[in-house]
């Protein structure tokens, strides 16, 4: 009990095809793939930022504007690249 057999998996796939239509499924899969690539690249960038970040308590007089970086688009998608400004912590300690 609790395990899906081949019959149940086939039935679920048939229901998905009937609900969304065979024409929309490739577009949905492509969109899901783009989202996964963006998520993976953002997670990698966050890890790199944490490794190369400056000390946690910078001097109070040396405030620098946030660096701007560009989110890379998926291969073949030139419309979604855009520069972004990193959010800054505005809370005072």
N, C-alpha and C positions, 0 to 999 in steps of 0.2 A: 504494500500500500504506500502511496506517496511517490512512486516512480512512474515516469511516463514511458510507455512502450512505443514501438514504431507505429502502431495503429493510431494512438492518441496524437502523436506528433504530426502524422499525415492529416488527420482530421483538423488539427489546429491550423496547419498551413492552408488547407482548402478554405477554411472560414476566413482567414486573413485575405486570401486572394479574392474571395467573394465580396468582402467588405470594402477593400480598398481598390480593387480592380487591378488587372495585370499591367495596365499602362502606367499607373502611378508608382508601382513598387520599385522599378529601377531608379526613379528620381528620389524616392524616399531613402533608398540605400545609399545613393550618392551623397545626399544631404547628411545622412548619418555619418558617413565616412569623413566628410569635410569637418563636421563638428568634432569628431574624435581626433583628427589631426590637429585642429586648433587647440583643443584641450590638452593634448600631449605636448605641443610646443609651448604653451603657456606654463604648464607644470614644470617643464625643463627650464624655462627662463626664470621661474621663481626659485628653483633650486640653485641656479647659477648666481642669481642676485644675492641669495642668502650666503653663499660661499664667498663671494667677493665683496660683500658689504663692508662699510666702514665701521668703526666702533659704535656701540649702541648709543653713547652719550656724546654727540658732537658739541664743540664749544658753542655757547649761546650767540656769540657775535658773528659767526660764520654760517649764516643760513644761505643755502644755495637753492635756486629754482629747481623744481623736479625735472629730471631728464626726460626727454621725449623719445619714444621708440615706436617702431612700426610693427604692427601685427602682420605677419606674413600670410598671404592668401594661399589657398590650396592650389596645387599645380593646375594651370589652365583657367583659373578664376582670377581675372585681373581687376574685377570690380570691387572686391571686398577689402583690399589693402587700404589702410588708413592710419595716419599717425595718431597716437593716443598719448595723453598725459597721465602719468602714474598718479594714483591718489596719494595724498599726503595726510599725515596724522596731524590734525589741527587741535588736538587736546593738549592742554598745558599740564606739566607735572609739577 
